[in-house]
Amino acid sequence: MTKILNRLREETSTLHREIEKDNLAGKIMDHSISLEEYKLLLFQNYIAYDAAEAQIGNYLKNYSTDKTQRLAQDLNNLGVHELEHNLDFICSNEAEAIGAAYVVEGSAMGGMLIGKEISNCPELKTIAAPLFFNGHRDSVRNWNEYLKFLRSKEFSETEIDLATSKAKETFLLFEKAFNIQLTQTD
C-alpha cells in the first residue's frame, strides 16, 4: 500500500470508530431502526455527502460519484423533499480533496454491509428498494478507482499531511451531520 493510504488509515481510525459508534446505522445492523430514524439517517448522510462531494469534484479530475443523488432519490421516495442544509466544507487543493475522498469513497464498504441488513428491519419492509444502502457489490467501484489513483501517484510529505488533515476534518463533517435533526417529513 502507498504511504498516503497508510497515513490516512492510521491517523483517522480512532476518529472513524468514535463517529461510527453513535450513528443510526447501528440500528440497521441490529434491525431496530424505525422508519423515521431511517429517514433521519439518510438525511444526515445526504447533507454530509452533498457538502463533501461538491468540493472533491473541484480538484480531482475524473471524480464521479452519485452518492448524493442516490440519497436524494431515497429521501424523495420516502416523502422527504426539504434537503436544504448549511454544512460548510471547503477543499482548497488536490491534496485536501484526496483526503476528503478517502472518507467519502471509503464509506462504500460499510454502506454495502448496512444495505444487506435493510430487508431484515421490520420497520423498513415496505420501503422501495434503497438506492444508497443497496447492498450491491458495485457500490465499491469508486473506492477501487480511488485506490488505483492513489497507487498511480507519488505524494510529498506536505501533500500527505494536507490529505490526512482533511480526512480528519471530513470525518468531523459527518459527525456534525449526524447531530442534525430532520425538521419535517411528509
Backbone torsions as a table, in degrees:
resi	resn	phi	psi	omega
1	MET	NA	157.6	-178.0
2	THR	-77.2	157.9	179.3
3	LYS	-61.1	-41.0	-178.9
4	ILE	-63.1	-42.0	-179.0
5	LEU	-65.5	-41.3	177.6
6	ASN	-61.0	-44.2	178.9
7	ARG	-63.6	-43.7	179.5
8	LEU	-58.7	-46.4	-179.5
9	ARG	-63.4	-51.0	-175.4
10	GLU	-62.4	-45.4	-171.9
11	GLU	-83.7	-8.7	178.4
12	THR	-113.2	-5.9	-171.5
13	SER	-60.9	-43.7	-179.1
14	THR	-65.4	-46.9	178.9
15	LEU	-60.0	-43.5	179.1
16	HIS	-57.8	-49.9	-179.4
17	ARG	-62.2	-42.6	-179.3
18	GLU	-61.4	-44.7	-177.8
19	ILE	-70.6	-39.1	-177.5
20	GLU	-66.3	-34.6	-173.1
21	LYS	-67.3	-25.5	-179.0
22	ASP	-102.7	9.0	-177.2
23	ASN	-80.3	145.2	178.2
24	LEU	-62.2	-17.1	179.9
25	ALA	-59.6	-27.8	176.8
26	GLY	-59.2	-29.8	178.7
27	LYS	-73.1	-21.6	172.4
28	ILE	-74.1	-41.7	-177.9
29	MET	-64.0	-33.7	178.4
30	ASP	-100.2	8.2	172.7
31	HIS	66.8	22.4	-177.5
32	SER	-103.6	3.9	-175.1
33	ILE	-70.8	140.3	174.7
34	SER	-90.7	166.9	178.2
35	LEU	-62.2	-41.3	179.5
36	GLU	-65.1	-38.8	177.0
37	GLU	-66.0	-37.3	178.2
38	TYR	-64.6	-43.4	176.1
39	LYS	-58.9	-43.9	179.3
40	LEU	-62.5	-45.0	178.6
41	LEU	-59.0	-44.8	178.4
42	LEU	-62.5	-44.5	-180.0
43	PHE	-62.2	-46.5	179.9
44	GLN	-59.6	-42.9	176.8
45	ASN	-66.0	-41.6	179.7
46	TYR	-55.4	-50.0	-174.8
47	ILE	-67.4	-33.9	178.1
48	ALA	-70.9	-47.9	179.7
49	TYR	-63.7	-40.4	-179.6
50	ASP	-59.6	-45.8	-180.0
51	ALA	-64.8	-43.3	-175.2
52	ALA	-76.9	-45.7	-174.9
53	GLU	-60.4	-39.5	-179.4
54	ALA	-61.2	-40.2	-179.2
55	GLN	-72.1	-41.7	179.7
56	ILE	-59.6	-45.3	-178.7
57	GLY	-61.3	-22.0	178.5
58	ASN	-70.9	-22.1	-172.4
59	TYR	-122.0	-20.1	-179.9
60	LEU	-103.9	113.9	177.4
61	LYS	-62.8	146.7	178.4
62	ASN	64.1	13.1	177.6
63	TYR	-76.3	125.1	-179.4
64	SER	-144.8	128.6	176.6
65	THR	-149.7	153.3	-179.1
66	ASP	-123.3	21.1	-178.0
67	LYS	-60.2	-47.5	-178.7
68	THR	-60.4	-43.5	-179.3
69	GLN	-65.4	-40.3	179.6
70	ARG	-66.1	-39.5	177.0
71	LEU	-64.1	-43.9	179.5
72	ALA	-60.9	-40.9	179.7
73	GLN	-67.1	-43.0	177.0
74	ASP	-59.8	-44.1	179.3
75	LEU	-63.7	-43.7	178.4
76	ASN	-59.0	-44.3	179.1
77	ASN	-61.1	-25.1	-179.2
78	LEU	-98.2	8.6	176.6
79	GLY	85.0	13.2	177.2
80	VAL	-99.5	111.8	-174.7
81	HIS	-114.9	-18.0	-179.6
82	GLU	-88.8	102.0	-174.2
83	LEU	-114.4	15.2	179.1
84	GLU	-66.2	146.3	176.5
85	HIS	-155.0	166.9	179.1
86	ASN	-128.8	37.8	175.3
87	LEU	-77.6	119.6	179.3
88	ASP	-94.2	136.2	178.5
89	PHE	-154.3	131.5	-177.1
90	ILE	-132.2	133.5	166.6
91	CYS	-109.4	136.1	-176.7
92	SER	-107.2	-7.0	-178.3
93	ASN	-165.6	176.6	-177.6
94	GLU	-62.8	-40.6	-178.6
95	ALA	-61.1	-43.0	178.0
96	GLU	-65.0	-39.6	178.2
97	ALA	-62.9	-36.2	177.8
98	ILE	-64.0	-41.7	177.6
99	GLY	-64.4	-43.6	178.5
100	ALA	-64.9	-40.8	179.8
101	ALA	-64.4	-30.9	176.7
102	TYR	-55.9	-43.9	-179.1
103	VAL	-73.5	-48.2	-176.5
104	VAL	-63.3	-48.4	-178.4
105	GLU	-77.4	-32.1	179.1
106	GLY	-66.9	-20.7	179.9
107	SER	-68.7	-13.2	-176.2
108	ALA	-60.7	-38.2	-179.5
109	MET	-64.7	-46.5	177.4
110	GLY	-63.5	-40.2	178.6
111	GLY	-62.4	-35.8	178.6
112	MET	-66.1	-43.5	178.6
113	LEU	-64.6	-42.9	178.4
114	ILE	-61.5	-43.5	-179.1
115	GLY	-59.5	-32.1	179.5
116	LYS	-69.7	-17.3	-178.0
117	GLU	-98.4	-11.4	-177.0
118	ILE	-54.7	-45.5	-176.4
119	SER	-67.2	-13.6	177.8
120	ASN	-91.3	0.6	-179.4
121	CYS	-93.7	114.5	-176.8
122	PRO	-54.2	-40.0	-177.2
123	GLU	-72.3	-13.2	-176.9
124	LEU	-110.0	9.8	-176.7
125	LYS	-60.9	-29.1	-173.2
126	THR	-99.5	0.0	-178.6
127	ILE	-77.1	157.2	175.0
128	ALA	-63.4	154.9	179.1
129	ALA	-54.2	124.4	-177.5
130	PRO	-64.3	143.0	175.6
131	LEU	-93.5	-33.0	-178.8
132	PHE	-83.9	-62.7	176.8
133	PHE	-86.6	67.7	-173.3
134	ASN	-92.7	-13.8	178.4
135	GLY	75.3	6.5	-177.9
136	HIS	-83.6	142.5	-179.7
137	ARG	-63.2	-30.9	-178.6
138	ASP	-68.0	-6.6	176.5
139	SER	-64.1	-21.4	-178.1
140	VAL	-94.1	4.8	-179.4
141	ARG	-56.2	-46.9	-179.3
142	ASN	-65.9	-33.6	176.2
143	TRP	-62.7	-44.2	179.4
144	ASN	-64.2	-37.8	175.9
145	GLU	-65.4	-39.0	178.3
146	TYR	-62.1	-46.2	178.6
147	LEU	-61.2	-41.5	178.0
148	LYS	-60.1	-42.9	178.2
149	PHE	-60.8	-46.5	180.0
150	LEU	-60.1	-39.8	-178.7
151	ARG	-71.8	-19.0	-175.5
152	SER	-87.1	-3.8	-171.3
153	LYS	-130.0	152.4	171.3
154	GLU	-100.7	140.5	-178.6
155	PHE	-121.9	138.5	176.1
156	SER	-76.0	165.2	176.7
157	GLU	-60.7	-38.4	178.7
158	THR	-62.9	-43.9	178.4
159	GLU	-63.6	-40.7	178.7
160	ILE	-64.4	-42.2	177.4
161	ASP	-61.4	-45.1	179.4
162	LEU	-63.0	-44.8	-179.5
163	ALA	-63.5	-43.4	-179.0
164	THR	-65.1	-43.5	178.7
165	SER	-61.8	-42.6	-179.3
166	LYS	-71.2	-32.2	175.5
167	ALA	-62.1	-44.5	177.5
168	LYS	-61.0	-44.0	179.0
169	GLU	-62.6	-34.2	179.2
170	THR	-69.1	-40.6	174.4
171	PHE	-60.6	-39.2	177.9
172	LEU	-67.1	-31.9	173.4
173	LEU	-59.9	-45.9	178.1
174	PHE	-64.1	-40.5	177.9
175	GLU	-59.5	-44.1	178.3
176	LYS	-61.4	-44.5	179.5
177	ALA	-62.0	-38.9	-178.3
178	PHE	-69.9	-7.0	176.6
179	ASN	-103.1	0.4	179.3
180	ILE	-91.0	138.2	-180.0
181	GLN	-99.3	150.1	177.1
182	LEU	-81.6	128.1	-173.8
183	THR	-82.4	-35.2	-179.2
184	GLN	-156.2	148.2	171.1
185	THR	-134.4	158.0	-179.8
186	ASP	-77.1	NA	NA
